[in-house]
């Protein structure tokens, strides 16, 4: 065991593998954070389309498009979406983008499909009278949603959004399929150098665990602050 630790230390410190690990950590967090932000925006818009009245043709058409979108991204694996985005769509559309950018976009589109259902349940948890009151005051459907309903629904779905962020953090491990240097690829490279994977993979698990614990702690702090603001109100 001492020899394994020595090999890991030598590769991690002496040969500077820690730089690649830090680069992988940055890429992992960057992809998850920006992916979630894109997902929240897309998911909110889809959720609003889903709950809006379907009296006219346009809302029905938009709802159908959203259903197909959600079905595709929820029905196919993340790694397949990454491969299609990087190796199929980029060459076909002749777009110049690096692997990290592609990963952020794909993660955002994927997250949007899941956040849409989360946000829809959050919107439906708000008293319908809130929306009706906004409309009675002369606000449009979209204005009433953004000004009245959405802020209240966010409080209800915050823990679930936190879980979605945790899922994105862990799923970044598949981005190595499109040559992104994430945490998994960085630690695997350390193991490949000496064909000793015990310590690198245990360290990899520890880093992911620490990230998840920090996210969980942050969510709890935000929940407490929201509860305090509700009491003061």
C-alpha positions as CSV (number, residue, x, y, z in Angstrom):
1,X,0.0,0.0,0.0
2,X,2.9,2.3,0.8
3,X,4.2,1.8,-2.7
4,X,0.8,2.7,-4.2
5,X,0.7,5.9,-2.2
6,X,4.3,6.8,-3.3
7,X,3.4,6.3,-6.9
8,X,0.3,8.5,-6.5
9,X,2.3,11.2,-4.7
10,X,5.0,11.1,-7.3
11,X,2.6,11.5,-10.1
12,X,0.3,14.0,-8.4
13,X,3.0,16.3,-6.9
14,X,6.4,15.6,-8.5
15,X,5.1,15.3,-12.1
16,X,2.4,18.0,-11.6
17,X,-0.7,16.0,-12.2
18,X,-2.5,18.2,-9.6
19,X,-2.7,20.9,-12.3
20,X,-4.7,18.6,-14.5
21,X,-6.9,17.8,-11.5
22,X,-7.5,21.5,-10.8
23,X,-8.3,22.0,-14.5
24,X,-10.7,19.1,-14.4
25,X,-12.4,20.4,-11.2
26,X,-12.9,23.8,-12.9
27,X,-14.4,22.2,-16.0
28,X,-16.7,20.0,-13.9
29,X,-18.0,22.9,-11.9
30,X,-18.2,25.2,-14.9
31,X,-20.2,22.7,-17.0
32,X,-22.6,21.9,-14.1
33,X,-23.2,25.6,-13.1
34,X,-23.8,27.0,-16.6
35,X,-25.7,23.9,-17.6
36,X,-28.1,24.4,-14.7
37,X,-28.5,28.1,-15.5
38,X,-29.4,27.3,-19.1
39,X,-31.7,24.5,-17.9
40,X,-33.5,26.8,-15.5
41,X,-34.2,29.3,-18.2
42,X,-35.4,26.7,-20.7
43,X,-37.3,24.7,-18.1
44,X,-39.1,27.8,-16.9
45,X,-40.2,28.7,-20.4
46,X,-41.4,25.2,-21.1
47,X,-43.2,25.0,-17.9
48,X,-45.0,28.2,-18.6
49,X,-46.0,27.0,-22.0
50,X,-47.3,23.8,-20.5
51,X,-49.6,25.5,-17.9
52,X,-50.8,28.3,-20.1
53,X,-54.4,28.1,-21.4
54,X,-54.7,26.1,-24.7
55,X,-57.7,28.0,-26.2
56,X,-55.7,29.2,-29.2
57,X,-53.7,27.2,-31.7
58,X,-50.3,28.7,-31.0
59,X,-50.2,27.5,-27.4
60,X,-51.1,24.0,-28.5
61,X,-48.4,23.9,-31.1
62,X,-45.8,25.2,-28.7
63,X,-46.9,22.7,-26.1
64,X,-46.5,19.9,-28.7
65,X,-43.0,21.1,-29.6
66,X,-42.1,21.2,-25.9
67,X,-43.4,17.7,-25.4
68,X,-41.2,16.4,-28.2
69,X,-38.2,18.3,-26.8
70,X,-38.7,16.9,-23.3
71,X,-39.3,13.4,-24.6
72,X,-36.0,13.4,-26.6
73,X,-33.7,14.7,-23.8
74,X,-35.3,12.6,-21.1
75,X,-35.4,9.5,-23.3
76,X,-31.8,9.4,-24.5
77,X,-28.6,9.0,-22.4
78,X,-26.5,12.1,-21.8
79,X,-23.5,10.6,-23.4
80,X,-25.4,10.0,-26.6
81,X,-26.5,13.6,-26.6
82,X,-22.9,14.7,-26.1
83,X,-21.7,12.5,-29.0
84,X,-24.4,13.7,-31.3
85,X,-23.7,17.4,-30.4
86,X,-19.9,17.1,-30.8
87,X,-19.4,14.7,-33.6
88,X,-22.6,15.1,-35.6
89,X,-24.1,18.6,-35.2
90,X,-20.9,20.6,-35.0
91,X,-19.4,19.3,-38.3
92,X,-22.9,19.4,-40.0
93,X,-23.5,23.0,-39.0
94,X,-19.8,24.0,-39.4
95,X,-19.7,25.6,-36.0
96,X,-16.4,26.2,-34.3
97,X,-16.7,25.4,-30.6
98,X,-14.5,23.7,-28.0
99,X,-15.6,20.6,-26.1
100,X,-16.4,22.4,-22.9
101,X,-18.8,24.8,-24.7
102,X,-20.5,21.9,-26.3
103,X,-20.8,20.1,-23.0
104,X,-22.3,23.2,-21.4
105,X,-24.9,23.6,-24.1
106,X,-25.8,19.9,-24.1
107,X,-26.0,19.8,-20.3
108,X,-28.2,22.9,-20.4
109,X,-30.6,21.4,-23.0
110,X,-30.7,18.2,-21.0
111,X,-31.3,19.9,-17.7
112,X,-34.0,22.1,-19.3
113,X,-36.1,19.0,-20.0
114,X,-35.9,17.9,-16.3
115,X,-36.2,21.4,-14.8
116,X,-39.4,21.9,-16.9
117,X,-41.2,19.2,-15.0
118,X,-39.8,20.5,-11.7
119,X,-40.9,24.0,-12.5
120,X,-44.3,22.9,-13.7
121,X,-45.0,21.2,-10.4
122,X,-43.7,24.3,-8.6
123,X,-46.1,26.5,-10.6
124,X,-49.0,24.2,-9.9
125,X,-48.2,24.2,-6.2
126,X,-48.9,28.0,-6.1
127,X,-52.5,29.0,-5.4
128,X,-54.3,29.6,-8.8
129,X,-55.8,32.7,-7.2
130,X,-52.4,34.3,-7.4
131,X,-52.4,34.2,-11.2
132,X,-56.0,35.3,-11.4
133,X,-55.3,38.2,-9.1
134,X,-52.5,39.3,-11.4
135,X,-54.7,39.1,-14.5
136,X,-57.4,41.0,-12.6
137,X,-54.9,43.8,-12.1
138,X,-54.4,44.0,-15.8
139,X,-51.2,42.1,-16.1
140,X,-50.6,39.7,-19.0
141,X,-50.3,36.0,-18.5
142,X,-46.5,36.1,-18.9
143,X,-46.1,39.2,-16.7
144,X,-48.2,37.6,-14.0
145,X,-46.1,34.4,-14.2
146,X,-42.8,36.2,-13.9
147,X,-43.8,38.7,-11.3
148,X,-46.1,36.7,-9.1
149,X,-46.1,32.9,-9.6
150,X,-42.5,32.1,-10.5
151,X,-40.9,33.8,-7.4
152,X,-43.3,31.8,-5.2
153,X,-42.7,28.5,-7.0
154,X,-38.9,28.8,-6.7
155,X,-39.2,28.5,-2.9
156,X,-41.1,25.3,-3.2
157,X,-38.8,23.6,-5.7
158,X,-35.4,24.8,-4.4
159,X,-34.5,21.4,-2.9
160,X,-35.4,19.6,-6.1
161,X,-33.3,22.1,-8.1
162,X,-30.4,21.4,-5.8
163,X,-30.8,17.7,-6.5
164,X,-30.7,18.5,-10.3
165,X,-27.4,20.4,-9.7
166,X,-26.0,17.4,-7.9
167,X,-27.0,15.1,-10.8
168,X,-25.3,17.5,-13.3
169,X,-22.1,17.5,-11.2
170,X,-21.9,13.7,-11.2
171,X,-22.9,13.3,-14.8
172,X,-19.9,15.5,-15.9
173,X,-18.0,12.3,-15.6
174,X,-19.2,11.3,-19.2
175,X,-17.8,14.5,-20.8
176,X,-14.5,12.7,-21.3
177,X,-16.2,11.0,-24.3
178,X,-15.8,14.3,-26.2
179,X,-12.2,15.0,-24.9
180,X,-13.2,17.3,-22.0
181,X,-10.6,17.1,-19.1
182,X,-13.0,16.7,-16.2
183,X,-12.3,15.3,-12.8
184,X,-12.8,11.7,-13.9
185,X,-10.4,12.0,-16.8
186,X,-7.8,13.8,-14.7
187,X,-7.7,11.1,-12.0
188,X,-7.8,8.3,-14.6
189,X,-4.8,9.8,-16.3
190,X,-2.9,9.6,-12.9
191,X,-3.8,5.9,-12.7
192,X,-2.8,5.3,-16.3
193,X,0.7,6.6,-15.7
194,X,1.5,3.7,-13.3
195,X,-1.4,1.3,-13.8
196,X,-2.4,1.8,-10.2
197,X,-6.0,3.0,-9.9
198,X,-6.9,2.3,-6.3
199,X,-5.8,5.7,-4.8
200,X,-6.7,7.9,-7.8
201,X,-10.3,6.5,-8.0
202,X,-10.7,6.7,-4.2
203,X,-9.6,10.3,-4.3
204,X,-12.0,10.9,-7.2
205,X,-14.9,9.6,-5.2
206,X,-13.8,11.8,-2.3
207,X,-13.7,14.9,-4.4
208,X,-17.2,14.2,-5.8
209,X,-18.5,13.5,-2.3
210,X,-17.1,16.8,-1.0
211,X,-18.7,18.7,-3.9
212,X,-22.1,17.1,-3.2
213,X,-21.8,17.9,0.5
214,X,-21.0,21.6,-0.2
215,X,-23.9,21.9,-2.6
216,X,-26.2,20.3,0.0
217,X,-25.0,22.6,2.7
218,X,-25.5,25.6,0.4
219,X,-29.1,24.5,-0.4
220,X,-29.9,24.2,3.3
221,X,-28.6,27.6,4.1
222,X,-30.7,29.1,1.3
223,X,-33.8,27.3,2.6
224,X,-33.2,28.6,6.1
225,X,-32.9,32.2,4.8
226,X,-36.1,31.8,2.7
227,X,-38.0,30.6,5.7
228,X,-36.7,33.5,7.8
229,X,-37.8,35.9,5.1
230,X,-41.3,34.3,5.1
231,X,-41.6,34.7,8.9
232,X,-40.7,38.4,8.7
233,X,-43.2,38.9,5.9
